[in-house]
Amino acid sequence: MYVITDECVACGSCAEECPEDAISEAGDKYEIDQDKCVECGSCVEVCPSDAIVEK
């Protein structure tokens, strides 16, 4: 399971990269919909602030 930490700078790179459309803006950062996420890791690779971690 991947989660987006408070290190998120809300750039949107992860949401653009997600093939399942599982990432959306939530206030001042983004969040991952665990029901849609297939744990491909695409978002982790593009995150410039290393804010997406495996939990």
PDB file with SEQRES, HELIX, SHEET and CRYST1 records, atoms N, CA, C and O in Angstrom:
SEQRES   1 A   55  MET TYR VAL ILE THR ASP GLU CYS VAL ALA CYS GLY SER          
SEQRES   2 A   55  CYS ALA GLU GLU CYS PRO GLU ASP ALA ILE SER GLU ALA          
SEQRES   3 A   55  GLY ASP LYS TYR GLU ILE ASP GLN ASP LYS CYS VAL GLU          
SEQRES   4 A   55  CYS GLY SER CYS VAL GLU VAL CYS PRO SER ASP ALA ILE          
SEQRES   5 A   55  VAL GLU LYS                                                  
HELIX    1 AA1 SER A   13  GLU A   17  1                                   5    
HELIX    2 AA2 SER A   42  VAL A   46  1                                   5    
SHEET    1 AA1 2 TYR A   2  ILE A   4  0                                        
SHEET    2 AA1 2 ILE A  52  GLU A  54 -1                                        
SHEET    1 AA2 2 ILE A  23  ALA A  26  0                                        
SHEET    2 AA2 2 LYS A  29  ILE A  32 -1                                        
CRYST1    1.000    1.000    1.000  90.00  90.00  90.00 P 1           1          
ATOM      1  N   MET A   1       0.844  -1.170   0.000  1.00  0.00           N  
ATOM      2  CA  MET A   1       0.000   0.000   0.000  1.00  0.00           C  
ATOM      3  C   MET A   1       0.897   1.244   0.000  1.00  0.00           C  
ATOM      4  O   MET A   1       1.795   1.374   0.832  1.00  0.00           O  
ATOM      5  N   TYR A   2       0.643   2.138  -0.930  1.00  0.00           N  
ATOM      6  CA  TYR A   2       1.368   3.397  -0.989  1.00  0.00           C  
ATOM      7  C   TYR A   2       0.536   4.507  -0.351  1.00  0.00           C  
ATOM      8  O   TYR A   2      -0.688   4.536  -0.483  1.00  0.00           O  
ATOM      9  N   VAL A   3       1.215   5.416   0.339  1.00  0.00           N  
ATOM     10  CA  VAL A   3       0.559   6.579   0.930  1.00  0.00           C  
ATOM     11  C   VAL A   3       1.377   7.819   0.595  1.00  0.00           C  
ATOM     12  O   VAL A   3       2.581   7.739   0.353  1.00  0.00           O  
ATOM     13  N   ILE A   4       0.707   8.959   0.586  1.00  0.00           N  
ATOM     14  CA  ILE A   4       1.369  10.225   0.330  1.00  0.00           C  
ATOM     15  C   ILE A   4       1.535  10.940   1.664  1.00  0.00           C  
ATOM     16  O   ILE A   4       0.560  11.174   2.379  1.00  0.00           O  
ATOM     17  N   THR A   5       2.776  11.283   1.994  1.00  0.00           N  
ATOM     18  CA  THR A   5       3.091  11.900   3.282  1.00  0.00           C  
ATOM     19  C   THR A   5       2.914  13.419   3.227  1.00  0.00           C  
ATOM     20  O   THR A   5       2.578  13.987   2.187  1.00  0.00           O  
ATOM     21  N   ASP A   6       3.145  14.047   4.353  1.00  0.00           N  
ATOM     22  CA  ASP A   6       3.044  15.502   4.444  1.00  0.00           C  
ATOM     23  C   ASP A   6       4.153  16.217   3.674  1.00  0.00           C  
ATOM     24  O   ASP A   6       4.139  17.444   3.570  1.00  0.00           O  
ATOM     25  N   GLU A   7       5.103  15.468   3.137  1.00  0.00           N  
ATOM     26  CA  GLU A   7       6.164  16.062   2.323  1.00  0.00           C  
ATOM     27  C   GLU A   7       5.636  16.467   0.942  1.00  0.00           C  
ATOM     28  O   GLU A   7       6.342  17.125   0.178  1.00  0.00           O  
ATOM     29  N   CYS A   8       4.425  16.083   0.627  1.00  0.00           N  
ATOM     30  CA  CYS A   8       3.799  16.386  -0.658  1.00  0.00           C  
ATOM     31  C   CYS A   8       3.763  17.894  -0.892  1.00  0.00           C  
ATOM     32  O   CYS A   8       3.353  18.658  -0.018  1.00  0.00           O  
ATOM     33  N   VAL A   9       4.202  18.318  -2.095  1.00  0.00           N  
ATOM     34  CA  VAL A   9       4.188  19.736  -2.464  1.00  0.00           C  
ATOM     35  C   VAL A   9       3.048  20.052  -3.425  1.00  0.00           C  
ATOM     36  O   VAL A   9       2.999  21.143  -3.992  1.00  0.00           O  
ATOM     37  N   ALA A  10       2.140  19.112  -3.610  1.00  0.00           N  
ATOM     38  CA  ALA A  10       0.941  19.278  -4.437  1.00  0.00           C  
ATOM     39  C   ALA A  10       1.247  19.693  -5.866  1.00  0.00           C  
ATOM     40  O   ALA A  10       0.566  20.550  -6.429  1.00  0.00           O  
ATOM     41  N   CYS A  11       2.274  19.082  -6.456  1.00  0.00           N  
ATOM     42  CA  CYS A  11       2.647  19.413  -7.835  1.00  0.00           C  
ATOM     43  C   CYS A  11       1.756  18.716  -8.856  1.00  0.00           C  
ATOM     44  O   CYS A  11       1.610  19.194  -9.981  1.00  0.00           O  
ATOM     45  N   GLY A  12       1.156  17.583  -8.469  1.00  0.00           N  
ATOM     46  CA  GLY A  12       0.262  16.861  -9.364  1.00  0.00           C  
ATOM     47  C   GLY A  12       0.933  15.846 -10.268  1.00  0.00           C  
ATOM     48  O   GLY A  12       0.257  15.182 -11.055  1.00  0.00           O  
ATOM     49  N   SER A  13       2.243  15.710 -10.173  1.00  0.00           N  
ATOM     50  CA  SER A  13       2.961  14.749 -11.021  1.00  0.00           C  
ATOM     51  C   SER A  13       2.448  13.333 -10.848  1.00  0.00           C  
ATOM     52  O   SER A  13       2.311  12.596 -11.825  1.00  0.00           O  
ATOM     53  N   CYS A  14       2.164  12.951  -9.622  1.00  0.00           N  
ATOM     54  CA  CYS A  14       1.711  11.590  -9.336  1.00  0.00           C  
ATOM     55  C   CYS A  14       0.346  11.312  -9.955  1.00  0.00           C  
ATOM     56  O   CYS A  14       0.117  10.242 -10.519  1.00  0.00           O  
ATOM     57  N   ALA A  15      -0.550  12.273  -9.848  1.00  0.00           N  
ATOM     58  CA  ALA A  15      -1.901  12.099 -10.384  1.00  0.00           C  
ATOM     59  C   ALA A  15      -1.869  11.949 -11.903  1.00  0.00           C  
ATOM     60  O   ALA A  15      -2.621  11.153 -12.467  1.00  0.00           O  
ATOM     61  N   GLU A  16      -1.003  12.710 -12.560  1.00  0.00           N  
ATOM     62  CA  GLU A  16      -0.878  12.627 -14.016  1.00  0.00           C  
ATOM     63  C   GLU A  16      -0.327  11.277 -14.448  1.00  0.00           C  
ATOM     64  O   GLU A  16      -0.676  10.780 -15.519  1.00  0.00           O  
ATOM     65  N   GLU A  17       0.524  10.684 -13.633  1.00  0.00           N  
ATOM     66  CA  GLU A  17       1.192   9.433 -13.981  1.00  0.00           C  
ATOM     67  C   GLU A  17       0.357   8.191 -13.678  1.00  0.00           C  
ATOM     68  O   GLU A  17       0.575   7.142 -14.285  1.00  0.00           O  
ATOM     69  N   CYS A  18      -0.588   8.294 -12.756  1.00  0.00           N  
ATOM     70  CA  CYS A  18      -1.345   7.128 -12.290  1.00  0.00           C  
ATOM     71  C   CYS A  18      -2.242   6.553 -13.393  1.00  0.00           C  
ATOM     72  O   CYS A  18      -3.133   7.243 -13.888  1.00  0.00           O  
ATOM     73  N   PRO A  19      -2.007   5.291 -13.780  1.00  0.00           N  
ATOM     74  CA  PRO A  19      -2.807   4.668 -14.843  1.00  0.00           C  
ATOM     75  C   PRO A  19      -4.230   4.307 -14.405  1.00  0.00           C  
ATOM     76  O   PRO A  19      -5.097   4.064 -15.244  1.00  0.00           O  
ATOM     77  N   GLU A  20      -4.466   4.274 -13.094  1.00  0.00           N  
ATOM     78  CA  GLU A  20      -5.774   3.885 -12.572  1.00  0.00           C  
ATOM     79  C   GLU A  20      -6.595   5.083 -12.093  1.00  0.00           C  
ATOM     80  O   GLU A  20      -7.700   4.904 -11.582  1.00  0.00           O  
ATOM     81  N   ASP A  21      -6.075   6.287 -12.251  1.00  0.00           N  
ATOM     82  CA  ASP A  21      -6.766   7.501 -11.795  1.00  0.00           C  
ATOM     83  C   ASP A  21      -7.118   7.396 -10.309  1.00  0.00           C  
ATOM     84  O   ASP A  21      -8.212   7.767  -9.884  1.00  0.00           O  
ATOM     85  N   ALA A  22      -6.157   6.878  -9.530  1.00  0.00           N  
ATOM     86  CA  ALA A  22      -6.387   6.633  -8.103  1.00  0.00           C  
ATOM     87  C   ALA A  22      -5.897   7.766  -7.208  1.00  0.00           C  
ATOM     88  O   ALA A  22      -6.045   7.695  -5.988  1.00  0.00           O  
ATOM     89  N   ILE A  23      -5.315   8.812  -7.799  1.00  0.00           N  
ATOM     90  CA  ILE A  23      -4.746   9.901  -7.002  1.00  0.00           C  
ATOM     91  C   ILE A  23      -5.490  11.187  -7.304  1.00  0.00           C  
ATOM     92  O   ILE A  23      -5.704  11.546  -8.461  1.00  0.00           O  
ATOM     93  N   SER A  24      -5.879  11.873  -6.236  1.00  0.00           N  
ATOM     94  CA  SER A  24      -6.614  13.130  -6.411  1.00  0.00           C  
ATOM     95  C   SER A  24      -6.165  14.155  -5.376  1.00  0.00           C  
ATOM     96  O   SER A  24      -5.576  13.815  -4.350  1.00  0.00           O  
ATOM     97  N   GLU A  25      -6.456  15.407  -5.672  1.00  0.00           N  
ATOM     98  CA  GLU A  25      -6.094  16.490  -4.778  1.00  0.00           C  
ATOM     99  C   GLU A  25      -6.999  16.459  -3.550  1.00  0.00           C  
ATOM    100  O   GLU A  25      -8.210  16.272  -3.660  1.00  0.00           O  
ATOM    101  N   ALA A  26      -6.394  16.646  -2.384  1.00  0.00           N  
ATOM    102  CA  ALA A  26      -7.144  16.640  -1.124  1.00  0.00           C  
ATOM    103  C   ALA A  26      -6.613  17.772  -0.250  1.00  0.00           C  
ATOM    104  O   ALA A  26      -5.725  17.566   0.578  1.00  0.00           O  
ATOM    105  N   GLY A  27      -7.153  18.941  -0.438  1.00  0.00           N  
ATOM    106  CA  GLY A  27      -6.675  20.089   0.321  1.00  0.00           C  
ATOM    107  C   GLY A  27      -5.338  20.565  -0.193  1.00  0.00           C  
ATOM    108  O   GLY A  27      -5.206  20.911  -1.367  1.00  0.00           O  
ATOM    109  N   ASP A  28      -4.337  20.588   0.682  1.00  0.00           N  
ATOM    110  CA  ASP A  28      -3.025  21.094   0.296  1.00  0.00           C  
ATOM    111  C   ASP A  28      -2.049  19.999  -0.128  1.00  0.00           C  
ATOM    112  O   ASP A  28      -0.855  20.254  -0.282  1.00  0.00           O  
ATOM    113  N   LYS A  29      -2.555  18.781  -0.316  1.00  0.00           N  
ATOM    114  CA  LYS A  29      -1.723  17.696  -0.829  1.00  0.00           C  
ATOM    115  C   LYS A  29      -2.599  16.729  -1.619  1.00  0.00           C  
ATOM    116  O   LYS A  29      -3.795  16.966  -1.787  1.00  0.00           O  
ATOM    117  N   TYR A  30      -2.014  15.660  -2.094  1.00  0.00           N  
ATOM    118  CA  TYR A  30      -2.755  14.649  -2.852  1.00  0.00           C  
ATOM    119  C   TYR A  30      -2.928  13.407  -2.000  1.00  0.00           C  
ATOM    120  O   TYR A  30      -2.202  13.200  -1.028  1.00  0.00           O  
ATOM    121  N   GLU A  31      -3.908  12.573  -2.377  1.00  0.00           N  
ATOM    122  CA  GLU A  31      -4.123  11.326  -1.653  1.00  0.00           C  
ATOM    123  C   GLU A  31      -4.400  10.198  -2.645  1.00  0.00           C  
ATOM    124  O   GLU A  31      -4.840  10.428  -3.771  1.00  0.00           O  
ATOM    125  N   ILE A  32      -4.130   8.984  -2.197  1.00  0.00           N  
ATOM    126  CA  ILE A  32      -4.313   7.791  -3.026  1.00  0.00           C  
ATOM    127  C   ILE A  32      -5.561   7.050  -2.577  1.00  0.00           C  
ATOM    128  O   ILE A  32      -5.720   6.736  -1.397  1.00  0.00           O  
ATOM    129  N   ASP A  33      -6.437   6.776  -3.518  1.00  0.00           N  
ATOM    130  CA  ASP A  33      -7.632   5.974  -3.246  1.00  0.00           C  
ATOM    131  C   ASP A  33      -7.194   4.509  -3.249  1.00  0.00           C  
ATOM    132  O   ASP A  33      -6.911   3.938  -4.302  1.00  0.00           O  
ATOM    133  N   GLN A  34      -7.143   3.915  -2.070  1.00  0.00           N  
ATOM    134  CA  GLN A  34      -6.641   2.550  -1.936  1.00  0.00           C  
ATOM    135  C   GLN A  34      -7.498   1.518  -2.670  1.00  0.00           C  
ATOM    136  O   GLN A  34      -7.004   0.446  -3.018  1.00  0.00           O  
ATOM    137  N   ASP A  35      -8.759   1.825  -2.906  1.00  0.00           N  
ATOM    138  CA  ASP A  35      -9.628   0.897  -3.628  1.00  0.00           C  
ATOM    139  C   ASP A  35      -9.290   0.845  -5.117  1.00  0.00           C  
ATOM    140  O   ASP A  35      -9.555  -0.160  -5.778  1.00  0.00           O  
ATOM    141  N   LYS A  36      -8.710   1.914  -5.645  1.00  0.00           N  
ATOM    142  CA  LYS A  36      -8.347   1.966  -7.066  1.00  0.00           C  
ATOM    143  C   LYS A  36      -6.879   1.635  -7.325  1.00  0.00           C  
ATOM    144  O   LYS A  36      -6.526   1.186  -8.416  1.00  0.00           O  
ATOM    145  N   CYS A  37      -6.031   1.853  -6.332  1.00  0.00           N  
ATOM    146  CA  CYS A  37      -4.584   1.678  -6.504  1.00  0.00           C  
ATOM    147  C   CYS A  37      -4.223   0.212  -6.749  1.00  0.00           C  
ATOM    148  O   CYS A  37      -4.679  -0.680  -6.033  1.00  0.00           O  
ATOM    149  N   VAL A  38      -3.391  -0.022  -7.780  1.00  0.00           N  
ATOM    150  CA  VAL A  38      -2.937  -1.375  -8.084  1.00  0.00           C  
ATOM    151  C   VAL A  38      -1.468  -1.568  -7.691  1.00  0.00           C  
ATOM    152  O   VAL A  38      -0.846  -2.570  -8.043  1.00  0.00           O  
ATOM    153  N   GLU A  39      -0.928  -0.594  -6.959  1.00  0.00           N  
ATOM    154  CA  GLU A  39       0.432  -0.645  -6.429  1.00  0.00           C  
ATOM    155  C   GLU A  39       1.490  -0.857  -7.504  1.00  0.00           C  
ATOM    156  O   GLU A  39       2.417  -1.648  -7.329  1.00  0.00           O  
ATOM    157  N   CYS A  40       1.343  -0.147  -8.614  1.00  0.00           N  
ATOM    158  CA  CYS A  40       2.312  -0.264  -9.708  1.00  0.00           C  
ATOM    159  C   CYS A  40       3.593   0.509  -9.441  1.00  0.00           C  
ATOM    160  O   CYS A  40       4.641   0.185 -10.000  1.00  0.00           O  
ATOM    161  N   GLY A  41       3.519   1.536  -8.586  1.00  0.00           N  
ATOM    162  CA  GLY A  41       4.707   2.309  -8.244  1.00  0.00           C  
ATOM    163  C   GLY A  41       5.030   3.451  -9.188  1.00  0.00           C  
ATOM    164  O   GLY A  41       6.041   4.129  -9.005  1.00  0.00           O  
ATOM    165  N   SER A  42       4.205   3.678 -10.183  1.00  0.00           N  
ATOM    166  CA  SER A  42       4.458   4.757 -11.142  1.00  0.00           C  
ATOM    167  C   SER A  42       4.542   6.114 -10.452  1.00  0.00           C  
ATOM    168  O   SER A  42       5.369   6.951 -10.815  1.00  0.00           O  
ATOM    169  N   CYS A  43       3.698   6.326  -9.472  1.00  0.00           N  
ATOM    170  CA  CYS A  43       3.667   7.604  -8.762  1.00  0.00           C  
ATOM    171  C   CYS A  43       4.953   7.840  -7.973  1.00  0.00           C  
ATOM    172  O   CYS A  43       5.445   8.966  -7.899  1.00  0.00           O  
ATOM    173  N   VAL A  44       5.490   6.779  -7.389  1.00  0.00           N  
ATOM    174  CA  VAL A  44       6.709   6.881  -6.591  1.00  0.00           C  
ATOM    175  C   VAL A  44       7.861   7.378  -7.455  1.00  0.00           C  
ATOM    176  O   VAL A  44       8.654   8.216  -7.027  1.00  0.00           O  
ATOM    177  N   GLU A  45       7.945   6.860  -8.663  1.00  0.00           N  
ATOM    178  CA  GLU A  45       9.040   7.193  -9.564  1.00  0.00           C  
ATOM    179  C   GLU A  45       9.039   8.658  -9.990  1.00  0.00           C  
ATOM    180  O   GLU A  45      10.106   9.224 -10.229  1.00  0.00           O  
ATOM    181  N   VAL A  46       7.874   9.280 -10.089  1.00  0.00           N  
ATOM    182  CA  VAL A  46       7.811  10.662 -10.581  1.00  0.00           C  
ATOM    183  C   VAL A  46       7.722  11.717  -9.481  1.00  0.00           C  
ATOM    184  O   VAL A  46       7.809  12.909  -9.776  1.00  0.00           O  
ATOM    185  N   CYS A  47       7.555  11.322  -8.250  1.00  0.00           N  
ATOM    186  CA  CYS A  47       7.399  12.286  -7.154  1.00  0.00           C  
ATOM    187  C   CYS A  47       8.717  13.020  -6.886  1.00  0.00           C  
ATOM    188  O   CYS A  47       9.703  12.397  -6.494  1.00  0.00           O  
ATOM    189  N   PRO A  48       8.738  14.350  -7.098  1.00  0.00           N  
ATOM    190  CA  PRO A  48       9.979  15.105  -6.914  1.00  0.00           C  
ATOM    191  C   PRO A  48      10.378  15.312  -5.450  1.00  0.00           C  
ATOM    192  O   PRO A  48      11.530  15.637  -5.161  1.00  0.00           O  
ATOM    193  N   SER A  49       9.440  15.125  -4.538  1.00  0.00           N  
ATOM    194  CA  SER A  49       9.743  15.348  -3.121  1.00  0.00           C  
ATOM    195  C   SER A  49       9.807  14.050  -2.310  1.00  0.00           C  
ATOM    196  O   SER A  49       9.863  14.083  -1.081  1.00  0.00           O  
ATOM    197  N   ASP A  50       9.798  12.923  -2.997  1.00  0.00           N  
ATOM    198  CA  ASP A  50       9.837  11.604  -2.333  1.00  0.00           C  
ATOM    199  C   ASP A  50       8.779  11.483  -1.234  1.00  0.00           C  
ATOM    200  O   ASP A  50       9.034  10.951  -0.154  1.00  0.00           O  
ATOM    201  N   ALA A  51       7.585  11.994  -1.545  1.00  0.00           N  
ATOM    202  CA  ALA A  51       6.503  12.019  -0.567  1.00  0.00           C  
ATOM    203  C   ALA A  51       5.616  10.776  -0.605  1.00  0.00           C  
ATOM    204  O   ALA A  51       4.697  10.653   0.205  1.00  0.00           O  
ATOM    205  N   ILE A  52       5.874   9.861  -1.526  1.00  0.00           N  
ATOM    206  CA  ILE A  52       5.048   8.658  -1.623  1.00  0.00           C  
ATOM    207  C   ILE A  52       5.863   7.482  -1.127  1.00  0.00           C  
ATOM    208  O   ILE A  52       6.924   7.162  -1.663  1.00  0.00           O  
ATOM    209  N   VAL A  53       5.340   6.845  -0.085  1.00  0.00           N  
ATOM    210  CA  VAL A  53       6.059   5.745   0.544  1.00  0.00           C  
ATOM    211  C   VAL A  53       5.167   4.519   0.641  1.00  0.00           C  
ATOM    212  O   VAL A  53       3.939   4.611   0.625  1.00  0.00           O  
ATOM    213  N   GLU A  54       5.818   3.373   0.742  1.00  0.00           N  
ATOM    214  CA  GLU A  54       5.072   2.133   0.920  1.00  0.00           C  
ATOM    215  C   GLU A  54       4.848   1.943   2.408  1.00  0.00           C  
ATOM    216  O   GLU A  54       5.771   2.065   3.212  1.00  0.00           O  
ATOM    217  N   LYS A  55       3.623   1.647   2.756  1.00  0.00           N  
ATOM    218  CA  LYS A  55       3.270   1.496   4.165  1.00  0.00           C  
ATOM    219  C   LYS A  55       2.985   0.052   4.481  1.00  0.00           C  
ATOM    220  O   LYS A  55       2.669  -0.279   5.623  1.00  0.00           O  
TER     221      LYS A  55                                                      
END                                                                             
